[in-house]
Amino acid sequence: MRWSASRPKLSSARFDSQSLLSVILAGDARRTEKLRREELVPLGSRIWTRLHTESTSRDELLGCLEHLMTEAGNAGLMTTGLCQTLCDHAMGNYRVLTQTAAELLAAAAQRQLDQLDEKLFLELYGPPQQPARRKTAR
């Protein structure tokens, strides 16, 4: 079945007065630039709310991580060093912080670890281990 302009749109029930579907687009400033292209202006004009975020400070990321661990019921889940490492690795981005923390938590659960530390971080995200070179007999 081919979509045509005469068919009702899934995102609105009555001429854009009632939304049935909300879509969240996340990205950097390049997305805004792309929505200014002539062929995408109709889409860009339907975006009602735009939230432009800036890079978050290391202290704010650390506060967020501590809050998440406390609310999850285990404030000591990660060592202080790992928390600082995660905040540095996230480079001001909440999504990177929480996604990396979730991947570490999943790996720790598989290994049945009680606490997450920098060693686990390096195992998952550090440089690949080079196999030890064998000395050849001469």
Legacy VTK file of the C-alpha trace (Angstrom):
# vtk DataFile Version 3.0
C-alpha trace
ASCII
DATASET POLYDATA
POINTS 138 float
0.000 0.000 0.000
1.435 3.344 -0.987
1.295 6.316 1.378
-0.384 9.397 -0.015
-0.929 12.906 1.281
-4.686 12.315 1.450
-4.352 9.553 4.051
-4.478 10.564 7.722
-1.088 10.735 9.375
-0.241 8.421 12.263
1.212 11.267 14.306
-1.943 13.379 14.340
-5.626 12.622 14.560
-7.179 15.956 13.622
-5.052 18.343 11.614
-2.134 18.360 14.075
-4.419 19.289 16.995
-4.111 15.932 18.733
-0.864 13.971 18.725
-1.037 10.195 18.649
2.682 9.608 18.395
5.677 11.463 19.740
9.121 10.993 18.292
12.304 12.151 19.983
15.277 12.950 17.790
18.620 13.200 19.533
21.846 14.377 18.063
24.192 17.264 17.699
23.806 20.533 15.813
24.245 18.777 12.452
20.686 17.400 12.708
19.282 20.928 12.937
21.301 21.930 9.893
20.013 18.947 7.911
16.396 19.789 8.780
16.895 23.138 7.030
17.320 21.433 3.662
14.520 22.232 1.256
13.256 18.644 1.098
13.186 18.368 4.926
11.590 21.732 5.793
8.113 20.143 6.137
9.506 17.724 8.728
11.544 20.380 10.536
8.508 22.666 10.805
6.601 19.957 12.707
9.138 19.809 15.533
7.397 21.630 18.335
10.004 21.615 21.055
13.751 21.732 20.751
16.093 21.256 23.659
19.658 22.264 22.989
21.972 20.869 25.610
25.556 21.701 26.310
28.321 19.507 27.626
27.801 18.631 31.289
30.494 19.253 33.877
32.400 16.360 35.412
30.948 17.208 38.853
27.386 17.099 37.512
28.028 13.728 35.875
29.530 12.417 39.106
26.505 13.664 41.059
24.179 11.951 38.595
26.074 8.666 38.826
26.088 8.771 42.632
22.355 9.545 42.635
21.594 6.650 40.293
23.563 4.193 42.422
21.933 5.428 45.639
18.438 5.215 44.160
19.220 1.713 42.883
19.988 0.731 46.483
23.758 0.250 46.271
25.662 3.525 46.688
28.962 1.615 46.868
28.455 -0.384 43.682
31.371 1.342 41.958
34.702 2.385 43.378
35.446 6.109 43.573
38.159 5.683 40.966
35.774 3.993 38.539
33.180 6.739 39.022
35.801 9.352 38.173
37.000 7.319 35.192
33.436 6.967 33.866
32.845 10.715 34.170
36.062 11.446 32.280
35.184 8.848 29.618
31.684 10.330 29.145
33.128 13.715 28.082
30.127 15.669 29.358
27.449 13.352 27.927
24.836 11.754 30.213
23.951 9.128 27.614
27.531 7.943 27.279
27.864 7.860 31.075
24.754 5.759 31.690
25.304 3.466 28.715
28.878 2.718 29.752
27.788 2.148 33.344
25.063 -0.238 32.157
27.554 -2.219 30.064
29.884 -2.462 33.067
27.002 -3.599 35.270
26.030 -6.312 32.779
29.629 -7.562 32.599
29.898 -7.545 36.405
26.656 -9.510 36.702
27.965 -12.155 34.292
31.142 -12.430 36.338
29.221 -12.275 39.627
31.254 -9.322 40.932
30.133 -7.494 44.069
31.778 -4.192 43.149
32.721 -2.599 39.853
36.239 -1.162 39.591
38.749 0.295 37.151
40.109 -3.170 36.341
36.755 -4.174 34.846
36.619 -0.900 32.906
40.076 -1.535 31.440
39.168 -5.108 30.540
36.175 -3.879 28.552
37.402 -0.544 27.181
41.175 -0.546 27.519
43.581 -1.181 24.676
43.564 -4.764 23.426
46.069 -7.002 25.133
48.969 -7.953 22.915
49.954 -11.597 23.156
53.327 -12.060 24.794
56.061 -12.523 22.230
57.912 -15.773 22.415
61.604 -15.603 22.314
62.940 -17.723 19.510
65.816 -20.048 20.208
68.959 -19.219 18.304
LINES 1 139
138 0 1 2 3 4 5 6 7 8 9 10 11 12 13 14 15 16 17 18 19 20 21 22 23 24 25 26 27 28 29 30 31 32 33 34 35 36 37 38 39 40 41 42 43 44 45 46 47 48 49 50 51 52 53 54 55 56 57 58 59 60 61 62 63 64 65 66 67 68 69 70 71 72 73 74 75 76 77 78 79 80 81 82 83 84 85 86 87 88 89 90 91 92 93 94 95 96 97 98 99 100 101 102 103 104 105 106 107 108 109 110 111 112 113 114 115 116 117 118 119 120 121 122 123 124 125 126 127 128 129 130 131 132 133 134 135 136 137
